Structures are given as C-alpha cells and as structure tokens.
C-alpha cells in the first residue's frame, strides 16, 4: 500500500530556533507554506507533529496556530484540530462586500496621512505587477500595493481585518489567476487609485476602490460559477 506523502516534509527548518523567536518563526514559516500551496486546503496541522518538526514545545506552536487562525488561514474543526482553511468559495460576493466596507474606511483614514515614500512604494508595486508573470507572486504584490495605501490608517484593528481579507484573496489568486484570465487589466484601476491618493482626493479614491473591488467580485463570481458548471458536466 502506497503511503501518502507528508505535507510537512516540504517545510525545511534551519537549525534550532531561539525560544524567544519560536512563535514568530513557526507562524511565518507555516503562513508561507499555506500561501504557496505546500500545505494544501483541508490538511490538518497537529501540534505535536509541528513541535517535533521545529524542535520546540507545543506552547509556541499553539500560539502560532492561533495567530494563523486569526488571519483566516486556519480553521478549527471538531476532531481534527487546526485545518488549513478553504479558498474563497461561492460566497465571493459577501466576502467582497465586507472588504469594500473595511478597505474604504481604511483608505479614508489613511489617504490624508500618506507620505511621499508610501506613494512611491505603491507606484513601485504597480511597476512590478506590470512586468511580473509569476502567478504565485502577483497576488502578493497586489496585497502589498493595497496595504501601502491603507498603511497610515490609525485603527490597527481595522488594518488587521483588512489584511486578513487580502491574505484570503492572495491565496485564491495564487491558484486561480491564470485560469481566470486576469492580468494587466487591473493595473489601470491601480494607477487611477494611486493618482487620486496622490492628490489627497479621498472621495474619488474610495469611489475608484469600490469600482475596482466590484469588478473583481464580478470576475471571480463568474469564474466560480463556470467552474461549478464545468465540474457538474464532467461528473456526469
């Protein structure tokens, strides 16, 4: 009987981890593995297995898993424990409706406080997105661009919720962007949004952001619906 490969074998740990860094190292290592697909959706992450892998006690592992759950990357399932959360599913419209509310408020608070270096960094992310062809990196750059415009919002809890939504989108885009046929089109939205932010035009910035996110949910919903139809056809 062929033994299934252990997803944790894809995670490499370089030497012993200092105790005071254990939680953050475990959190970032697992986060990267979830985002790049080495830890697939639905896989259970058992505390003792992780403690053995990282050479630490279960306490920093437990703390790291809690942080990842708060970021919506893990969910707790009865009898299985911490499980890698699913990607955006059929509730894309609801997910984006919430994102529009949260990100619009973050943008409203942040735009008046943005500094030249924040705007310059946002422009660099757009330039990178224009030339990047690695679909595993496009989602990350998209997240970083948006966060560069929200970063000065003084409400840190709001920023945390915003970044959780962007993390979820990053995972979805990483695995579906090529099939969806998206790419350069979104950069027009990004450049218009950045220009409005540079002019400190809060209302126009919010209007452009809403347009951008609504266009995104239309494309994602259409893609998910077509995927479901295709899956129904092939299952017959």
Protein Blocks (a to p, Z undefined) as FASTA:
>chain_A
ZZdddfklmpccehjadfklmmmmmmmmmmmmmmnopagghiacdfklmmmmnopafklm
mmmmmmmmmnopaccdehklpaddddddfklmmmmmmmmmmmmmmmmmmmmmpcfklmmm
mmmmmmmmmmpcbfklmmmmmmmmmmmmmmmpmblklmmmmmmmmmmmmmmmmmmmmmno
pajkmmmmmmmmmmmmmnopaklmmmmmmmmmmmmmmmmmmmmmmmmmmmmmmmZZ
